[in-house]
Amino acid sequence: MQPASSPEFSRLSPPYHQLSPTDDPRAFTNGRAYTAGEALAWHVREPVTEARLELVRGRPGGVALLVLLPPSDRLVDPETVLRLVERCRPHSILPHHVEPRVADLTAILRRPPDDLAREVVDYLVWRGLRVDGDTRHLIRRIVDLAGDLRTVSGLSRSLYLSRRALGRRFMSRELPVPSHWLHMGRILKAAIRLQNCDASLFDVAGDLGYADGFSLSNQMHRLVGVRPAEVRECLGWEWILEAWLRKEAVHGGLTGAHSAGFHARVVRSAPAAPTRQEPPAARIGRAGERRRARAGERV
């Protein structure tokens, strides 16, 4: 038997100081909001019933799943593990830990995926976006190329499709336009870098082709509704993709049957740490820099 200190379900939330036991994986919601960067830790116990799988599968979108297996003398049947992967889409599957260290789980949560493009497509399928194989392939290619390409013209050339044909394919399938997928791919890559290195925002922005850190910050806020400082503090990338899909659904970029599950909740950022009040002159200077950055983007 596992000790009482290791409940079957626990939630891990920013600022990631402790695991909080929860009775229901679906209880992450608070009205219409859920906190960015939350994860669910599941200490798997036998038997893993269909009801248990559905309960975990029904967690809110954007909540990463960390699966901890039973002890080696009570291994779960391999077919059960396969069903768990197929139905619940875990972020990671870990060996048994009687009392897992929060620092270890946090490190796993921020770790970059081995294949971000494949993980993005898997996430879309888990969230109910039923798209054909050719379109899934295009989405994977766009996310793959997002770090190197800056324009839809360059993207269409790399995909050997005209801009018009590429746009028609996504619109006919009631999905966001290719330029939004390209921007989202860049934002995901930027977020993963911000969470896993000490590089400045301006360095990360420059490596991904943005004019400066202000341009990246503004693009991130426009697409996802958060700023880079929040992305550093709220770990993982699933919640960022989820926030983008919700904004697309609200603003008409994700339509039809695809949008059904994305109107229910909005992302609530984790509580921010108190910041030192800047003197008025500094705030005025920063406001001027932001105006110049926005003017540069419009050009």
Buried (B, 14 or more C-beta within 10 A) or exposed (E): EBEEEBBBBBBBBBEBEEBEEBEEBBEBBEEEEBBBBBBBBBBBEEEBEEEBBEBBBEBBBBBBBBBBBBEEEEEBEEEBBEBBEEBBBBBBBBEBBEEBEBEEBBEBBBBEBEEBBBBBBBBBEBBEBEBEEEBBBBBBBBBBBBBEBBEBEEBBEBBEBEBEEBBEBBBEBBBBBBBBBBBBBBBBBBBBBBBBEEEEBBEBBBEBBBEBBBBBBBBBEEBBBBBBBBBBBBBBBBBBBBBBBBBBBEEEBBBEEBBEBBEEBBBEBBEEEEEEEEEEEEEEEEEEEEEEBEEEBEE
